[in-house]
Amino acid sequence: MKVKILEKKENKLLRRLEVIFEVQHENGGGTPPRSKVREEIAKKLKKERDVVFLKKFITKTGLNVSVGRANIYDSVDSARAIEPEYIIMRNTAEKGEEI
């Protein structure tokens, strides 16, 4: 899986970095899980995985490419104060994590 950051925008008011990204899947392996995508984005931006929240993640029909939006916060507390509960659950539910 290859992650490419297409656009970065700093939102100082909400203390976060907003990114648009593209993920190329490996040899038709299907859409990767959100947890793996979060890890790859965190590595690429040199941040902790806990502060990366995928807002949107959609696979383009007939292609091995997904596009999405993510918010990367300064801290977990900032994310908890701003992100809706369903986004937090969607990004942490796969491993039963608590944030």
C-alpha positions in Angstrom: 0.0 0.0 0.0 1.3 3.4 -1.0 0.0 6.6 0.6 0.4 9.9 -1.2 -0.5 13.2 0.4 -2.3 15.3 -2.2 -3.0 18.4 -0.2 -2.2 19.8 3.3 -3.8 22.7 5.0 -3.1 23.9 8.5 -6.1 25.0 10.5 -4.7 27.0 13.4 -8.1 27.8 14.9 -8.8 24.1 15.5 -5.2 23.1 16.0 -5.1 20.5 13.3 -3.6 19.7 9.9 -6.2 18.8 7.3 -5.0 16.5 4.5 -6.4 14.9 1.4 -4.7 11.7 0.5 -4.6 8.9 -2.0 -4.0 5.2 -1.3 -2.9 2.8 -4.0 -3.8 -0.8 -3.1 -1.5 -3.7 -3.7 -2.3 -6.0 -6.6 -6.1 -5.9 -6.3 -5.9 -6.8 -2.6 -9.0 -4.7 -1.8 -9.5 -1.6 0.2 -7.1 -1.6 3.2 -8.5 -1.2 6.7 -8.7 2.2 8.3 -6.2 1.2 11.0 -3.5 0.5 8.4 -4.2 3.7 6.5 -4.0 5.7 9.8 -0.6 4.1 10.5 0.7 5.0 7.1 -0.4 8.6 7.2 1.0 8.9 10.7 4.4 7.6 9.5 4.4 9.8 6.4 3.7 12.9 8.5 5.9 11.8 11.5 3.0 11.9 13.9 1.5 9.5 16.4 -1.3 7.3 15.1 -3.6 8.3 17.9 -3.9 11.9 16.6 -4.8 10.9 13.0 -8.6 10.6 12.3 -9.9 9.6 8.9 -13.0 11.6 8.0 -13.7 10.1 4.6 -12.2 7.1 2.8 -13.7 6.0 -0.5 -12.5 3.5 -3.1 -12.9 4.5 -6.7 -14.9 2.0 -8.6 -12.9 -0.3 -10.8 -9.5 1.0 -9.6 -7.1 0.0 -6.9 -7.1 3.5 -5.6 -8.9 5.1 -2.6 -9.0 8.8 -1.7 -9.9 10.4 1.5 -9.6 13.2 4.0 -8.0 13.1 7.4 -7.5 15.4 10.3 -4.3 15.3 12.3 -4.5 17.0 15.7 -1.8 18.4 18.0 -3.1 16.2 20.8 -5.7 13.5 21.6 -7.5 16.0 23.9 -7.9 18.4 21.0 -9.4 15.7 18.8 -11.8 14.6 21.5 -13.1 18.1 22.0 -13.7 18.7 18.2 -14.3 15.4 16.4 -17.8 13.9 16.6 -18.2 10.7 18.6 -19.0 8.6 15.6 -15.7 9.6 13.9 -13.7 8.7 17.0 -15.5 5.4 17.2 -15.0 4.7 13.5 -11.3 5.3 13.8 -10.7 3.4 17.1 -13.3 0.5 17.0 -11.2 -1.9 14.9 -8.9 -2.8 17.8 -11.2 -2.0 20.6 -9.0 1.0 21.5 -10.1 3.7 23.8 -9.2 7.3 23.3 
